[in-house]
Amino acid sequence: MLLKPPLPPMEARSVEEIPAGAGWQYEPKWDGFRCIAFRDREQIYLQSKAGQPLARYFPDVAGAIAGLSAQHFVVDGELIVPVGGALSFDELQLRLHPAASRVAKLAKAHPAMYIVFDLLAENKHLYLKQPLRERRQLLEKFARSNFKSAKNVRLSPATTDYGVASEWFKKTGGDLDGIIAKRLDAPYASGERTAAVKVKQIRTADCVIGGFRYASGARVVGSLLLGLYGENGLLHHVGFTSAFTKSERRELTKKFDALKKPPGFTGNAPGGPSRWSTERTGEWEPVDPKVVVEVTYDHFTGGRFRHGTKLVRWRPDKAPRQCTMDQVEHREGKSLALLQR
């Protein structure tokens, strides 16, 4: 095989807006695990973004690739797990389990899919140096020959129409991660961010401050802990926000030291069982849940914001009890409808 793992994947730098004009190809940014798949007859290797093997965690996808008619190829794509018509990042993370029996059970309950968006090598042909417009044509031809009977391997859509990409971004629901824009004349920039940009879905939610953590080694606020009310009327911890200046931290410390009052969160609280737990998880101060803030976030999964959020503004006009889980849950996922054979 002309290409062998590990191969650093081409990456994208973040921008605020989808770039317009000639010379761009647009693709959906899927909420999954990046994966480069290598096949040399019976030998199949699934490589993570960090260069680690993934096939043991996704035997269903490895089996689907083994079922393709092509025997020698390298493709780039994304591993996803659809659950109930939407993508589940939680189910993806559950796959990273040391027990093969557990992985097999998960794969049977919720089979993964591999969405392919680039063709890097085929038989004795290496395509890394060819421009994207040529690689896309080769990929579409490859997909027509191989993907029709493969339920778990699909072709990711692509367009050069800015209007179509904008519609994808606006209408595909909560499980689309954003849009990737790639330069049509660029080769595959392995390990670099020079040939592509990404625009992520950014959403907002109004949350209640249920507590805070002091900064490490200082008696000033390090982060504010965010809460949302569930259907049971309990306030659940869902994440944090922490991007404050030094002067803002001093003011926040005065404000929230005066509001200290247990229990803070009455439902799920920091320190409870979570795959995000750290040694500092239990070190927090409860406050009277009177303060509402609006924050931006990219993903809400497993009952909390996957990453840190950014504070947009204080919401003294909004009652804490209006800050409910339905702002972030039950988003209709429509991104799977974009997939092609």
C-alpha positions in Angstrom: 0.0 0.0 0.0 1.3 3.5 -0.9 0.0 5.0 2.4 0.4 3.5 5.8 -0.7 4.6 9.3 -0.3 6.8 11.1 -1.2 9.6 8.7 -1.9 13.0 10.3 -5.3 14.1 9.0 -5.9 17.4 7.2 -7.3 19.9 9.7 -9.3 23.2 9.6 -8.9 26.5 11.4 -11.9 28.1 13.0 -13.5 31.2 11.5 -16.6 33.2 12.4 -18.4 33.1 9.0 -18.7 30.7 6.1 -16.4 32.1 3.4 -18.1 33.0 0.1 -16.9 33.2 -3.4 -15.4 30.9 -6.1 -12.8 28.4 -5.1 -14.5 26.8 -2.1 -16.1 23.4 -1.5 -18.5 23.2 1.4 -19.2 20.0 3.5 -21.2 19.3 6.7 -19.1 19.1 9.8 -20.2 15.9 11.5 -20.4 15.5 15.2 -18.3 12.3 15.5 -14.8 10.8 15.6 -12.4 11.7 12.8 -11.2 8.5 11.2 -8.8 7.6 8.3 -9.5 4.1 7.0 -6.8 2.0 5.4 -7.5 -1.2 3.5 -5.0 -3.6 2.0 -7.1 -6.7 1.2 -7.9 -8.4 4.5 -5.9 -5.9 6.5 -8.1 -3.0 7.7 -6.9 -0.3 10.0 -9.0 2.5 11.4 -6.9 5.5 12.6 -8.1 8.2 15.0 -7.3 11.9 14.6 -4.5 11.4 17.2 -3.1 8.4 15.2 -4.5 5.7 17.5 -6.2 2.4 16.3 -10.0 2.5 16.4 -11.1 -0.8 14.8 -11.4 -2.7 18.1 -14.0 -0.1 19.2 -15.9 -0.1 15.9 -16.0 -3.7 14.6 -19.2 -2.9 12.8 -17.5 -0.3 10.7 -14.4 -2.4 10.1 -16.7 -5.2 8.9 -18.6 -2.8 6.6 -15.3 -1.7 5.0 -14.3 -5.4 4.7 -17.5 -5.9 2.7 -16.6 -3.2 0.1 -15.5 -4.5 -3.3 -12.4 -2.3 -3.5 -9.4 -4.1 -2.0 -6.7 -1.3 -1.7 -7.6 2.2 -0.6 -7.3 4.9 2.0 -10.2 7.2 2.8 -10.8 10.0 5.2 -14.1 10.5 7.1 -16.0 10.6 10.3 -17.4 7.9 12.6 -20.9 8.6 13.9 -23.6 6.7 15.8 -27.2 7.5 15.0 -29.7 7.0 17.8 -33.4 7.8 17.2 -32.7 9.6 14.0 -30.1 11.9 15.5 -26.3 11.6 16.2 -25.2 10.6 19.7 -21.8 11.7 20.8 -22.4 9.9 24.1 -22.8 6.5 22.3 -19.5 7.2 20.4 -17.7 7.7 23.7 -19.2 4.6 25.2 -17.5 2.6 22.4 -14.1 3.4 23.9 -14.4 0.5 26.3 -11.7 -2.1 27.1 -14.1 -5.1 27.0 -14.7 -6.5 23.6 -18.0 -8.0 24.8 -19.2 -4.6 25.9 -18.2 -3.0 22.5 -20.0 -5.8 20.6 -23.2 -5.3 22.7 -23.1 -1.5 22.0 -22.4 -2.1 18.3 -25.4 -4.4 18.0 -27.7 -1.9 19.9 -26.6 1.2 17.9 -24.5 0.4 14.8 -22.0 3.1 13.9 -21.7 4.6 10.4 -18.6 5.8 8.5 -19.1 9.0 6.5 -16.5 9.4 3.9 -15.4 12.8 2.6 -12.0 12.3 0.9 -10.1 9.7 -1.1 -6.4 9.6 -0.4 -5.2 6.5 -2.3 -6.6 3.7 -4.4 -4.8 0.7 -5.7 -1.4 2.0 -6.9 -2.6 5.6 -7.2 -1.7 8.2 -4.5 -4.0 11.3 -4.5 -2.5 13.5 -1.7 -1.0 16.0 -4.1 -4.1 16.3 -6.4 -6.4 19.3 -5.9 -9.6 18.7 -4.0 -11.8 19.2 -7.1 -10.1 16.1 -8.6 -10.1 14.1 -5.4 -13.9 14.8 -5.0 -14.6 13.5 -8.5 -12.5 10.4 -7.8 -14.3 9.9 -4.5 -17.7 10.1 -6.1 -16.7 7.5 -8.7 -15.3 5.3 -5.9 -18.6 5.7 -3.9 -20.7 4.7 -6.9 -18.7 1.5 -7.2 -18.6 0.6 -3.6 -21.2 2.2 -1.3 -24.5 1.2 -2.8 -24.8 -2.0 -0.9 -22.9 -0.8 2.2 -25.4 0.3 4.8 -22.8 1.6 7.3 -20.5 3.4 4.8 -21.9 6.6 3.2 -20.7 9.5 1.1 -20.7 12.9 2.7 -22.4 15.6 0.6 -20.4 18.5 -0.8 -21.4 21.6 -2.7 -19.7 24.7 -4.3 -23.0 26.6 -3.8 -22.7 29.0 -0.8 -26.5 29.2 -0.6 -26.8 25.5 -0.2 -24.1 25.4 2.5 -25.9 28.2 4.4 -29.1 26.2 4.3 -27.3 23.2 5.7 -26.0 25.3 8.5 -29.4 26.8 9.4 -31.8 23.9 8.9 -30.1 20.6 9.8 -30.9 20.6 13.4 -28.9 20.3 16.6 -26.7 17.4 15.7 -24.7 19.1 12.8 -21.4 20.4 14.1 -21.1 23.2 11.5 -19.7 23.7 8.1 -16.3 22.9 6.6 -15.1 25.0 3.7 -12.1 23.6 1.7 -10.1 25.1 -1.1 -10.9 23.4 -4.4 -7.4 23.9 -5.7 -5.6 22.7 -2.6 -3.9 19.3 -2.2 -4.5 17.2 0.9 -2.6 19.1 3.6 -1.8 16.3 6.0 -1.4 17.6 9.5 -2.0 21.3 8.5 -4.8 23.8 8.7 -3.9 25.7 5.5 -6.5 24.2 3.1 -9.7 24.3 5.1 -11.7 26.4 7.6 -14.6 25.5 9.9 -17.6 27.4 11.1 -19.2 25.8 14.2 -22.8 25.9 15.3 -23.0 28.3 18.2 -26.2 28.3 20.2 -27.4 30.3 23.3 -29.1 29.3 26.5 -30.3 31.1 29.6 -28.9 29.4 32.8 -29.0 29.9 36.5 -25.9 30.3 38.6 -26.1 27.5 41.2 -22.5 27.8 42.5 -18.9 28.8 41.7 -15.4 27.6 42.1 -12.5 29.6 43.4 -9.5 29.9 41.1 -6.5 27.7 41.9 -4.4 29.3 44.5 -6.5 32.5 44.8 -9.6 33.5 46.7 -11.3 34.9 43.6 -14.0 33.3 41.4 -12.5 31.0 38.8 -15.6 29.7 37.2 -19.4 30.1 37.6 -21.4 26.9 37.6 -24.5 26.8 35.4 -27.8 25.1 36.1 -31.0 24.4 34.3 -34.3 23.2 35.8 -35.6 19.8 34.8 -39.2 18.6 34.5 -39.0 17.5 38.1 -38.4 21.1 39.2 -34.8 20.3 40.4 -31.9 22.5 39.4 -29.3 20.4 37.6 -25.7 21.3 37.1 -25.0 21.5 33.3 -21.6 23.2 32.9 -19.5 26.3 33.6 -18.3 29.6 32.3 -14.9 31.0 33.1 -13.5 33.5 30.7 -13.2 36.6 33.0 -10.7 39.3 33.3 -8.9 40.0 36.6 -11.1 42.9 37.5 -14.2 41.0 36.6 -13.2 38.1 38.9 -12.9 40.6 41.8 -16.4 41.9 41.2 -17.8 38.4 40.7 -16.2 37.3 44.0 -17.9 40.1 45.9 -21.2 39.4 44.2 -21.3 35.6 44.7 -19.6 35.5 48.1 -22.6 37.4 49.3 -25.0 34.9 47.7 -23.4 31.7 49.2 -26.2 29.4 50.4 -26.6 25.7 50.2 -27.7 23.5 48.5 -27.2 25.5 45.2 -28.0 22.6 42.9 -31.0 20.4 44.0 -30.6 17.8 41.2 -27.4 16.7 39.6 -24.6 18.5 41.3 -20.8 18.9 40.7 -19.1 15.9 42.1 -21.7 13.4 40.9 -20.8 10.5 38.6 -19.7 11.8 35.2 -17.1 11.0 32.6 -16.1 14.7 32.9 -15.3 14.5 36.6 -11.9 15.7 37.7 -10.1 15.9 41.1 -11.4 19.5 41.5 -15.0 18.6 40.7 -16.1 18.5 44.3 -14.5 21.8 45.2 -17.3 24.3 44.7 -19.4 26.8 46.6 -23.2 26.7 46.4 -25.2 29.9 46.0 -28.8 31.1 46.1 -30.0 30.4 42.5 -31.1 34.0 41.8 -28.8 35.1 39.0 -29.5 34.3 35.4 -27.0 34.6 32.5 -27.1 34.0 28.8 -24.3 31.9 27.5 -23.2 30.5 24.1 -22.3 26.9 23.6 -21.6 24.4 20.8 -22.9 21.1 22.1 -25.2 19.8 24.9 -24.9 16.1 25.5 -25.2 13.7 28.4 -27.0 16.3 30.5 -24.4 19.0 30.2 -22.5 21.3 27.9 -19.7 19.3 26.4 -17.2 22.3 26.5 -16.9 25.5 28.5 -19.4 28.2 27.6 -19.0 31.9 26.9 -21.0 34.5 29.0 -23.0 36.8 26.7 -24.9 38.9 29.2 -26.6 39.0 32.5 -30.4 38.5 32.4 -32.0 40.3 35.4 -35.2 40.4 33.4 -35.6 36.6 33.4 -36.9 34.5 36.3 -34.6 31.6 37.3 -37.5 29.1 37.0 -37.8 30.0 33.3 -34.3 28.5 32.7 -35.3 25.0 31.8 -33.8 22.0 30.1 -36.1 22.2 27.1 -33.8 25.0 25.7 -31.1 22.5 25.0 -32.8 19.0 24.9 -35.0 17.3 22.3 -33.4 19.2 19.4 -34.6 17.6 16.1 -31.6 16.1 14.3 -31.9 16.3 10.5 -28.3 16.0 9.4 -28.6 12.3 8.5 -31.0 13.3 5.7 -28.0 14.9 3.9 -26.2 11.6 3.5 -25.6 10.1 0.0 -24.9 6.6 -1.1 
